[in-house]
Amino acid sequence: MLIFGHSYISQNQAMILEIKLDVFQRKFLNFAVQILKIDHSLYGYLLLMHQLVLNTLVDRWHGANLTFPRRLIDDLMDSSKLLKPINFKVLLS
C-alpha cells in the first residue's frame, strides 16, 4: 500500500491514479507541442519528454510519496497541524 495524504490507497487505486496521471500528461504534452510548434511526429512520448526536460508525473508522485514523510518528521516544512495528532514512540535499547 502507498501513503497518499492521510490515508492508505490500495495497489489497484494507485494503478488507476498512475493511468490518470499519464493520460493527463499526454494531453498536456500534445497541447505543449502545438503551442511550441514542435514536430512531435518525429518523437515518441518519452523522447519528447526528454527533449523538454520533463519527468513523468508518476515518477514525481512516487518521489513525493518517499520524501514527504521524511520532510515531515525532520521538520523541514511548517507541519505543526499535521504532526500534532501523531504520537511518536521512540524505543531505546
All heavy atoms as an XYZ file, in Angstrom:
770
protein
N       0.828     -1.183      0.000
C       0.000      0.000      0.000
C       0.875      1.251      0.000
O       1.948      1.264      0.564
C      -0.895      0.015      1.226
C      -1.872     -1.102      1.301
S      -3.324     -0.515      2.144
C      -4.396     -1.847      1.821
N       0.371      2.276     -0.612
C       1.073      3.550     -0.657
C       0.362      4.561      0.223
O      -0.851      4.525      0.370
C       1.086      4.081     -2.097
C       1.798      3.220     -3.115
C       1.511      3.747     -4.510
C       3.279      3.210     -2.863
N       1.134      5.446      0.814
C       0.525      6.511      1.618
C       0.247      7.680      0.695
O       1.110      8.113     -0.048
C       1.454      6.935      2.762
C       1.708      5.767      3.690
C       0.885      8.115      3.517
C       2.730      6.044      4.759
N      -0.946      8.195      0.746
C      -1.314      9.350     -0.048
C      -2.089     10.287      0.853
O      -3.205     10.010      1.236
C      -2.179      8.930     -1.247
C      -2.476     10.058     -2.195
C      -1.482     10.535     -3.025
C      -3.711     10.636     -2.233
C      -1.743     11.560     -3.896
C      -3.984     11.667     -3.105
C      -2.991     12.128     -3.939
N      -1.465     11.401      1.241
C      -2.130     12.304      2.168
C      -2.250     11.640      3.520
O      -1.281     11.189      4.097
N      -3.461     11.545      4.042
C      -3.684     10.985      5.367
C      -4.198      9.555      5.324
O      -4.460      8.961      6.349
C      -4.700     11.834      6.137
C      -4.224     13.217      6.392
N      -3.182     13.481      7.243
C      -4.619     14.402      5.897
C      -2.974     14.786      7.273
N      -3.822     15.357      6.463
N      -4.387      9.005      4.155
C      -4.993      7.678      4.086
C      -4.152      6.748      3.223
O      -3.272      7.173      2.490
C      -6.407      7.789      3.509
O      -6.358      8.338      2.219
N      -4.433      5.495      3.351
C      -3.774      4.489      2.532
C      -4.614      4.249      1.286
O      -5.828      4.285      1.331
C      -3.649      3.170      3.297
C      -2.695      3.239      4.444
C      -3.148      3.406      5.743
C      -1.326      3.138      4.227
C      -2.263      3.474      6.800
C      -0.429      3.203      5.275
C      -0.912      3.369      6.562
O      -0.036      3.431      7.587
N      -3.932      3.997      0.178
C      -4.650      3.622     -1.031
C      -4.114      2.264     -1.470
O      -2.938      1.955     -1.303
C      -4.531      4.673     -2.151
C      -3.086      4.889     -2.577
C      -5.168      5.976     -1.733
C      -2.949      5.788     -3.773
N      -4.980      1.474     -2.034
C      -4.593      0.132     -2.454
C      -3.748      0.195     -3.722
O      -3.666      1.216     -4.389
C      -5.836     -0.718     -2.701
O      -6.499     -0.271     -3.865
N      -3.157     -0.929     -4.049
C      -2.337     -1.000     -5.252
C      -3.185     -0.755     -6.497
O      -2.737     -0.106     -7.438
C      -1.642     -2.354     -5.317
C      -0.576     -2.418     -6.373
C       0.240     -3.688     -6.284
O      -0.092     -4.605     -5.561
N       1.318     -3.744     -7.042
N      -4.424     -1.257     -6.517
C      -5.307     -1.029     -7.664
C      -5.642      0.451     -7.800
O      -5.656      0.990     -8.906
C      -6.601     -1.839     -7.524
C      -6.372     -3.322     -7.734
O      -5.387     -3.734     -8.340
N      -7.277     -4.137     -7.219
N      -5.921      1.111     -6.682
C      -6.216      2.537     -6.730
C      -4.990      3.317     -7.208
O      -5.124      4.281     -7.967
C      -6.652      3.035     -5.355
C      -8.014      2.535     -4.933
C      -8.296      2.853     -3.468
O      -7.430      2.710     -2.613
N      -9.515      3.294     -3.200
N      -3.804      2.886     -6.784
C      -2.574      3.542     -7.212
C      -2.378      3.374     -8.721
O      -1.976      4.319     -9.405
C      -1.381      2.981     -6.451
N      -2.667      2.195     -9.238
C      -2.529      1.965    -10.680
C      -3.491      2.836    -11.471
O      -3.132      3.398    -12.502
C      -2.750      0.486    -11.001
C      -1.597     -0.393    -10.565
S      -1.863     -2.179    -10.753
C      -2.511     -2.316    -12.382
N      -4.721      2.983    -10.975
C      -5.705      3.837    -11.639
C      -5.228      5.280    -11.638
O      -5.320      5.984    -12.647
C      -7.090      3.691    -10.974
C      -7.658      2.295    -11.261
C      -8.048      4.776    -11.441
C      -8.877      1.939    -10.432
N      -4.689      5.729    -10.504
C      -4.170      7.088    -10.417
C      -3.000      7.287    -11.371
O      -2.897      8.321    -12.034
C      -3.752      7.409     -8.985
C      -3.228      8.812     -8.737
C      -4.257      9.859     -9.131
C      -2.839      8.991     -7.292
N      -2.124      6.302    -11.468
C      -0.994      6.400    -12.390
C      -1.475      6.520    -13.836
O      -0.922      7.305    -14.609
C      -0.076      5.193    -12.235
C       0.715      5.204    -10.949
C       1.583      3.979    -10.776
O       1.698      3.165    -11.723
O       2.158      3.834     -9.684
N      -2.489      5.772    -14.199
C      -3.046      5.848    -15.558
C      -3.620      7.230    -15.810
O      -3.399      7.836    -16.863
C      -4.094      4.740    -15.782
C      -3.409      3.369    -15.821
C      -4.890      4.986    -17.059
C      -4.364      2.197    -15.743
N      -4.356      7.761    -14.828
C      -4.949      9.096    -14.977
C      -3.872     10.170    -15.099
O      -4.000     11.095    -15.910
C      -5.871      9.400    -13.802
C      -7.163      8.622    -13.845
C      -8.061      8.969    -12.675
C      -9.364      8.201    -12.752
N     -10.289      8.572    -11.678
N      -2.807     10.046    -14.309
C      -1.702     10.995    -14.416
C      -1.047     10.918    -15.784
O      -0.711     11.944    -16.390
C      -0.662     10.730    -13.322
C      -1.015     11.159    -11.914
C       0.022     10.651    -10.926
C      -1.159     12.662    -11.812
N      -0.872      9.707    -16.298
C      -0.258      9.523    -17.604
C      -1.129     10.119    -18.708
O      -0.623     10.796    -19.604
C       0.005      8.040    -17.854
C       0.848      7.812    -19.084
O       1.961      8.374    -19.149
O       0.389      7.080    -19.986
N      -2.434      9.891    -18.634
C      -3.360     10.451    -19.635
C      -3.302     11.973    -19.598
O      -3.223     12.640    -20.634
C      -4.800      9.941    -19.407
C      -5.805     10.727    -20.224
C      -4.886      8.461    -19.736
N      -3.325     12.532    -18.384
C      -3.262     13.990    -18.242
C      -1.966     14.527    -18.829
O      -1.976     15.524    -19.556
C      -3.373     14.382    -16.758
C      -3.190     15.846    -16.527
C      -4.242     16.723    -16.736
C      -1.970     16.352    -16.126
C      -4.082     18.079    -16.538
C      -1.794     17.706    -15.917
C      -2.852     18.570    -16.124
N      -0.831     13.859    -18.533
C       0.447     14.345    -19.026
C       0.521     14.251    -20.544
O       1.055     15.144    -21.195
C       1.604     13.576    -18.391
C       2.948     14.172    -18.749
C       4.016     13.835    -17.765
O       3.942     12.824    -17.094
N       5.016     14.685    -17.670
N      -0.013     13.198    -21.123
C      -0.013     13.075    -22.590
C      -0.842     14.183    -23.238
O      -0.449     14.750    -24.261
C      -0.520     11.705    -23.013
C       0.488     10.601    -22.750
C      -0.082      9.230    -23.111
N       0.808      8.175    -22.704
C       1.744      7.645    -23.486
N       1.886      8.061    -24.725
N       2.538      6.693    -23.032
N      -1.990     14.517    -22.633
C      -2.810     15.612    -23.161
C      -2.069     16.936    -23.053
O      -2.090     17.753    -23.973
C      -4.138     15.688    -22.415
C      -5.095     14.587    -22.790
C      -6.412     14.712    -22.056
C      -7.350     13.578    -22.429
N      -8.645     13.691    -21.760
N      -1.398     17.150    -21.912
C      -0.616     18.370    -21.740
C       0.496     18.448    -22.777
O       0.717     19.500    -23.383
C      -0.032     18.447    -20.323
C       0.977     19.546    -20.183
C       0.561     20.859    -20.046
C       2.337     19.265    -20.217
C       1.497     21.881    -19.938
C       3.273     20.272    -20.104
C       2.851     21.586    -19.962
N       1.221     17.349    -22.988
C       2.304     17.350    -23.970
C       1.785     17.620    -25.375
O       2.414     18.336    -26.147
C       3.059     16.026    -23.939
C       4.078     15.867    -22.819
C       4.671     14.466    -22.840
C       5.177     16.899    -22.938
N       0.641     17.056    -25.700
C       0.044     17.306    -27.007
C      -0.252     18.798    -27.177
O       0.024     19.382    -28.221
C      -1.226     16.478    -27.182
C      -1.737     16.528    -28.602
O      -0.965     16.582    -29.549
N      -3.053     16.523    -28.748
N      -0.799     19.410    -26.141
C      -1.079     20.848    -26.164
C       0.223     21.644    -26.262
O       0.331     22.586    -27.043
C      -1.865     21.242    -24.905
C      -2.086     22.714    -24.763
C      -3.031     23.369    -25.536
C      -1.349     23.443    -23.842
C      -3.234     24.724    -25.405
C      -1.543     24.799    -23.703
C      -2.481     25.442    -24.484
N       1.238     21.249    -25.463
C       2.509     21.974    -25.439
C       3.216     21.936    -26.790
O       3.748     22.951    -27.226
C       3.418     21.403    -24.347
N       3.228     20.788    -27.456
C       3.917     20.711    -28.746
C       3.214     21.554    -29.808
O       3.862     22.083    -30.702
C       4.113     19.262    -29.240
C       5.005     18.492    -28.304
C       2.808     18.551    -29.460
N       1.896     21.702    -29.677
C       1.176     22.576    -30.613
C       1.539     24.038    -30.366
O       1.787     24.786    -31.308
C      -0.320     22.370    -30.487
C      -0.792     21.030    -31.004
C      -2.272     20.796    -30.767
O      -2.979     21.657    -30.291
N      -2.735     19.602    -31.094
N       1.586     24.442    -29.103
C       1.916     25.824    -28.764
C       3.375     26.134    -29.109
O       3.686     27.202    -29.643
C       1.661     26.093    -27.259
C       0.182     25.927    -26.917
C       2.164     27.452    -26.824
C      -0.747     26.889    -27.629
N       4.277     25.201    -28.807
C       5.702     25.401    -29.061
C       6.095     25.089    -30.501
O       7.250     25.249    -30.875
C       6.530     24.535    -28.105
C       6.360     24.838    -26.616
C       7.087     23.798    -25.772
C       6.854     26.235    -26.294
N       5.126     24.601    -31.278
C       5.349     24.265    -32.693
C       6.498     23.265    -32.871
O       7.400     23.446    -33.687
C       5.575     25.524    -33.520
C       4.368     26.452    -33.539
C       4.644     27.678    -34.345
C       3.473     28.595    -34.525
N       2.552     28.841    -33.528
N       6.440     22.205    -32.081
C       7.414     21.119    -32.174
C       6.823     20.027    -33.052
O       5.676     19.634    -32.868
C       7.738     20.539    -30.784
C       8.387     21.598    -29.901
C       8.639     19.316    -30.899
C       8.551     21.159    -28.465
N       7.608     19.554    -34.024
C       7.134     18.458    -34.871
C       7.236     17.175    -34.057
O       8.261     16.507    -34.027
C       7.967     18.364    -36.143
C       7.475     17.277    -37.077
O       6.358     16.747    -36.848
O       8.195     16.948    -38.024
N       6.164     16.823    -33.374
C       6.193     15.679    -32.472
C       5.982     14.355    -33.179
O       6.053     13.312    -32.559
C       5.179     15.850    -31.341
C       3.755     15.886    -31.798
N       3.203     16.990    -32.408
C       2.783     14.965    -31.716
C       1.946     16.741    -32.689
N       1.661     15.526    -32.278
N       5.755     14.385    -34.486
C       5.625     13.118    -35.207
C       6.972     12.377    -35.251
O       7.019     11.178    -35.459
C       5.100     13.356    -36.620
O       6.015     14.153    -37.349
N       8.069     13.128    -35.071
C       9.396     12.518    -35.091
C       9.771     11.887    -33.756
O      10.728     11.142    -33.662
C      10.450     13.580    -35.442
C      10.274     14.299    -36.781
C      11.324     15.379    -36.933
C      10.356     13.305    -37.924
N       9.037     12.230    -32.714
C       9.410     11.807    -31.369
C       8.335     10.929    -30.755
O       7.153     11.140    -30.940
C       9.600     13.030    -30.452
C      10.616     14.010    -30.948
C      10.227     15.169    -31.587
C      11.976     13.773    -30.774
C      11.161     16.084    -32.047
C      12.917     14.674    -31.230
C      12.502     15.830    -31.863
O      13.425     16.719    -32.317
N       8.759      9.988    -29.981
C       7.834      9.241    -29.155
C       7.570     10.030    -27.881
O       8.192     11.060    -27.607
N       6.668      9.538    -27.099
C       6.269     10.197    -25.852
C       7.461     10.430    -24.927
O       7.694     11.550    -24.462
C       5.202      9.321    -25.195
C       4.786      9.699    -23.811
C       4.175     10.914    -23.550
C       4.973      8.817    -22.748
C       3.772     11.247    -22.272
C       4.569      9.137    -21.470
C       3.970     10.362    -21.238
O       3.572     10.688    -19.975
N       8.256      9.399    -24.677
C       9.381      9.533    -23.755
C      10.503     10.383    -24.340
O      11.141     11.156    -23.619
C       9.905      8.156    -23.347
C       8.934      7.319    -22.507
C       9.506      5.928    -22.254
C       8.609      8.017    -21.202
N      10.747     10.287    -25.635
C      11.769     11.132    -26.262
C      11.368     12.604    -26.213
O      12.205     13.480    -25.988
C      12.013     10.701    -27.709
C      12.758      9.390    -27.899
C      12.800      9.015    -29.379
C      14.160      9.499    -27.342
N      10.100     12.870    -26.413
C       9.605     14.244    -26.338
C       9.765     14.796    -24.919
O      10.194     15.931    -24.726
C       8.141     14.303    -26.773
C       7.487     15.669    -26.750
C       8.194     16.623    -27.706
C       6.024     15.551    -27.130
N       9.441     13.978    -23.934
C       9.610     14.412    -22.551
C      11.082     14.677    -22.250
O      11.411     15.639    -21.556
C       9.031     13.379    -21.594
C       7.527     13.355    -21.629
S       6.829     12.307    -20.389
C       7.530     12.987    -18.920
N      11.958     13.830    -22.770
C      13.394     14.022    -22.574
C      13.848     15.319    -23.237
O      14.632     16.080    -22.671
C      14.167     12.827    -23.124
C      15.644     12.946    -22.952
N      16.256     12.839    -21.729
C      16.630     13.178    -23.852
C      17.561     13.002    -21.884
N      17.803     13.198    -23.167
N      13.345     15.596    -24.434
C      13.712     16.813    -25.151
C      13.248     18.053    -24.385
O      13.951     19.055    -24.344
C      13.104     16.817    -26.552
C      13.494     18.050    -27.358
C      12.775     18.129    -28.691
O      11.840     17.401    -28.941
N      13.223     19.038    -29.530
N      12.086     17.981    -23.755
C      11.557     19.110    -22.985
C      12.053     19.113    -21.536
O      11.662     19.973    -20.752
C      10.025     19.085    -23.008
C       9.381     19.266    -24.377
C       7.881     19.073    -24.299
C       9.716     20.647    -24.945
N      12.904     18.160    -21.187
C      13.489     18.011    -19.844
C      12.373     17.922    -18.790
O      12.313     18.700    -17.842
C      14.470     19.163    -19.521
C      15.257     18.843    -18.264
C      15.396     19.447    -20.675
N      11.478     16.952    -18.981
C      10.372     16.728    -18.057
C      10.456     15.328    -17.466
O      10.798     14.378    -18.159
C       9.030     16.859    -18.780
C       8.648     18.220    -19.327
C       7.370     18.113    -20.150
C       8.468     19.206    -18.197
N      10.137     15.222    -16.193
C       9.945     13.913    -15.561
C       8.474     13.554    -15.688
O       7.623     14.433    -15.802
C      10.308     13.961    -14.076
C      11.781     14.184    -13.854
O      12.603     13.752    -14.646
N      12.123     14.870    -12.792
N       8.171     12.269    -15.625
C       6.765     11.895    -15.672
C       6.101     12.300    -14.363
O       6.737     12.358    -13.308
C       6.576     10.379    -15.891
O       7.036      9.685    -14.734
C       7.276      9.895    -17.139
N       4.812     12.585    -14.427
C       4.069     12.918    -13.220
C       4.031     11.737    -12.261
O       4.045     11.920    -11.043
C       2.646     13.358    -13.578
C       2.527     14.694    -14.303
C       1.079     14.963    -14.695
C       3.069     15.825    -13.453
N       4.008     10.538    -12.808
C       4.006      9.338    -11.966
C       5.315      9.251    -11.175
O       5.301      8.975     -9.970
C       3.772      8.067    -12.810
C       3.974      6.818    -11.990
C       2.387      8.088    -13.426
N       6.452      9.516    -11.846
C       7.738      9.500    -11.141
C       7.779     10.560    -10.051
O       8.269     10.323     -8.947
C       8.899      9.715    -12.110
C       9.152      8.516    -12.999
O       8.677      7.414    -12.674
O       9.818      8.695    -14.041
N       7.254     11.740    -10.356
C       7.228     12.817     -9.355
C       6.324     12.455     -8.191
O       6.626     12.754     -7.036
C       6.792     14.117    -10.007
C       7.819     14.625    -11.005
C       7.426     15.921    -11.589
N       7.352     16.894    -10.499
C       7.273     18.193    -10.671
N       7.262     18.680    -11.878
N       7.191     19.000     -9.642
N       5.203     11.789     -8.470
C       4.276     11.373     -7.416
C       4.936     10.343     -6.504
O       4.852     10.438     -5.285
C       2.993     10.824     -8.051
C       1.992     10.297     -7.074
C       1.412     10.978     -6.049
C       1.451      8.986     -7.042
N       0.527     10.162     -5.381
C       0.538      8.923     -5.971
C       1.639      7.847     -7.814
C      -0.176      7.788     -5.664
C       0.916      6.712     -7.501
C       0.021      6.697     -6.437
N       5.622      9.373     -7.109
C       6.321      8.365     -6.309
C       7.413      9.021     -5.456
O       7.591      8.669     -4.283
C       6.934      7.273     -7.186
C       5.937      6.315     -7.736
N       5.237      5.448     -6.949
C       5.514      6.093     -9.006
C       4.414      4.730     -7.699
N       4.571      5.103     -8.953
N       8.131      9.956     -6.041
C       9.167     10.670     -5.291
C       8.586     11.445     -4.118
O       9.146     11.458     -3.023
N       7.441     12.088     -4.340
C       6.787     12.834     -3.254
C       6.336     11.887     -2.152
O       6.416     12.228     -0.964
C       5.601     13.620     -3.803
N       5.865     10.701     -2.522
C       5.459      9.720     -1.512
C       6.641      9.276     -0.661
O       6.472      8.904      0.503
C       4.820      8.490     -2.163
C       3.354      8.678     -2.437
O       2.719      9.550     -1.867
N       2.812      7.869     -3.315
N       7.837      9.301     -1.223
C       9.022      8.899     -0.476
C       9.594     10.035      0.371
O      10.068      9.812      1.479
C      10.097      8.386     -1.431
C       9.753      7.115     -2.201
C      10.838      6.812     -3.229
C       9.566      5.949     -1.260
N       9.551     11.260     -0.151
C      10.189     12.370      0.557
C       9.272     13.066      1.554
O       9.759     13.612      2.544
C      10.719     13.422     -0.432
O       9.638     13.918     -1.220
C      11.808     12.856     -1.309
N       7.970     13.053      1.329
C       7.056     13.773      2.210
C       7.150     13.320      3.664
O       7.314     14.164      4.561
C       5.609     13.680      1.705
C       4.619     14.314      2.634
C       4.510     15.688      2.691
C       3.821     13.546      3.447
C       3.609     16.288      3.557
C       2.913     14.123      4.315
C       2.807     15.507      4.369
N       7.071     12.013      3.964
C       7.157     11.612      5.385
C       8.482     12.018      6.028
O       8.508     12.445      7.177
C       7.019     10.087      5.344
C       6.395      9.785      4.030
C       6.824     10.865      3.101
N       9.578     11.896      5.302
C      10.881     12.267      5.854
C      10.941     13.765      6.136
O      11.407     14.199      7.168
C      11.991     11.846      4.891
C      13.385     12.255      5.274
C      13.894     11.843      6.638
N      13.608     10.487      7.000
C      13.522     10.040      8.255
N      13.701     10.850      9.264
N      13.250      8.796      8.505
N      10.469     14.581      5.190
C      10.466     16.034      5.392
C       9.543     16.425      6.539
O       9.831     17.360      7.274
C      10.069     16.747      4.103
C      11.111     16.626      3.005
C      10.648     17.258      1.700
N      10.210     18.614      1.873
C      10.995     19.681      1.761
N      12.271     19.538      1.488
N      10.505     20.895      1.930
N       8.459     15.696      6.701
C       7.525     15.957      7.786
C       8.171     15.659      9.138
O       8.137     16.480     10.058
C       6.267     15.099      7.594
C       5.100     15.335      8.524
C       4.492     16.699      8.268
C       4.053     14.256      8.330
N       8.795     14.505      9.254
C       9.425     14.096     10.511
C      10.631     14.977     10.844
O      10.845     15.349     11.991
C       9.828     12.613     10.448
C       8.567     11.746     10.415
C      10.723     12.228     11.621
C       8.822     10.300     10.077
N      11.405     15.346      9.828
C      12.600     16.160     10.047
C      12.289     17.643     10.232
O      13.205     18.457     10.354
C      13.596     15.989      8.893
C      14.209     14.609      8.862
O      14.122     13.894      9.885
O      14.766     14.235      7.816
N      11.011     17.982     10.232
C      10.555     19.366     10.431
C      11.149     20.311      9.392
O      11.583     21.420      9.708
C      10.885     19.830     11.854
C      10.027     21.014     12.281
O       8.909     21.159     11.745
O      10.476     21.796     13.136
N      11.190     19.874      8.143
C      11.695     20.697      7.057
C      10.587     21.508      6.391
O      10.827     22.188      5.404
C      12.402     19.825      6.012
C      13.642     19.104      6.523
C      14.178     18.163      5.459
C      14.699     20.102      6.946
N       9.379     21.408      6.936
C       8.254     22.196      6.439
C       7.382     22.562      7.627
O       7.451     21.933      8.672
C       7.460     21.420      5.390
C       6.816     20.146      5.892
S       5.844     19.327      4.647
C       7.041     18.197      4.009
N       6.579     23.601      7.462
C       5.666     24.003      8.528
C       4.558     22.965      8.600
O       3.656     22.954      7.782
C       5.102     25.391      8.257
C       4.216     25.882      9.383
O       4.317     25.336     10.498
O       3.427     26.806      9.144
N       4.650     22.096      9.606
C       3.751     20.952      9.648
C       3.129     20.731     11.022
O       2.735     19.624     11.346
C       4.512     19.701      9.228
O       5.654     19.561     10.046
N       3.058     21.771     11.819
C       2.573     21.597     13.186
C       1.149     21.032     13.214
O       0.832     20.202     14.066
C       2.639     22.923     13.943
O       1.897     23.916     13.273
N       0.300     21.440     12.288
C      -1.070     20.918     12.254
C      -1.103     19.441     11.883
O      -1.963     18.701     12.339
C      -1.935     21.717     11.278
C      -2.263     23.094     11.771
C      -3.176     23.808     10.807
C      -3.479     25.203     11.298
N      -4.366     25.929     10.380
N      -0.170     19.014     11.043
C      -0.124     17.614     10.645
C       0.497     16.738     11.725
O       0.078     15.604     11.929
C       0.673     17.455      9.340
C       0.057     18.043      8.081
C       1.043     17.944      6.931
C      -1.226     17.344      7.736
N       1.510     17.265     12.416
C       2.222     16.462     13.402
C       1.529     16.418     14.760
O       1.747     15.492     15.541
C       3.647     16.977     13.580
C       4.591     16.696     12.432
C       5.937     17.373     12.667
C       4.776     15.211     12.220
N       0.698     17.400     15.057
C       0.060     17.472     16.376
C      -0.711     16.204     16.743
O      -0.558     15.694     17.851
C      -0.843     18.697     16.458
C      -1.345     18.978     17.839
C      -2.130     20.272     17.873
C      -2.608     20.557     19.285
N      -3.325     21.819     19.346
N      -1.526     15.624     15.838
C      -2.274     14.426     16.237
C      -1.474     13.126     16.188
O      -1.982     12.071     16.534
C      -3.424     14.379     15.231
C      -2.921     15.092     14.038
C      -1.966     16.141     14.543
N      -0.210     13.190     15.788
C       0.605     11.970     15.658
C       1.472     11.818     16.894
O       2.155     12.737     17.318
C       1.502     12.044     14.407
C       0.665     12.196     13.150
C       2.401     10.814     14.319
C       1.471     12.452     11.898
N       1.461     10.622     17.472
C       2.316     10.308     18.614
C       3.462      9.418     18.141
O       3.240      8.369     17.569
C       1.525      9.571     19.705
C       0.477     10.440     20.314
O       0.722     11.613     20.561
N      -0.691      9.881     20.579
N       4.673      9.869     18.385
C       5.851      9.079     18.048
C       6.358      8.398     19.304
O       6.459      9.010     20.351
C       6.967      9.973     17.469
C       6.656     10.529     16.131
C       6.227     11.836     15.980
C       6.811      9.753     15.000
C       5.947     12.356     14.738
C       6.537     10.264     13.737
C       6.108     11.575     13.619
N       6.662      7.134     19.184
C       7.251      6.389     20.296
C       8.633      5.935     19.858
O       8.794      5.223     18.876
C       6.387      5.191     20.669
C       5.060      5.579     21.256
C       4.281      4.365     21.682
C       2.941      4.802     22.262
N       2.141      3.665     22.694
N       9.624      6.367     20.607
C      10.997      6.009     20.299
C      11.447      4.977     21.311
O      11.404      5.216     22.516
C      11.922      7.238     20.346
C      13.363      6.847     20.058
C      11.433      8.307     19.382
N      11.845      3.831     20.829
C      12.312      2.764     21.692
C      13.815      2.863     21.865
O      14.571      2.895     20.898
C      11.941      1.395     21.111
C      10.456      1.161     20.899
C      10.245     -0.182     20.195
C       9.717      1.174     22.227
N      14.237      2.943     23.081
C      15.670      3.000     23.368
C      16.120      1.626     23.862
O      15.462      1.004     24.665
C      15.960      4.048     24.437
C      15.543      5.480     24.075
C      15.750      6.389     25.257
C      16.342      5.974     22.880
N      17.246      1.187     23.378
C      17.722     -0.144     23.782
C      18.650     -0.069     24.960
O      19.126      0.898     25.381
C      18.401     -0.843     22.624
O      19.389     -0.029     22.065
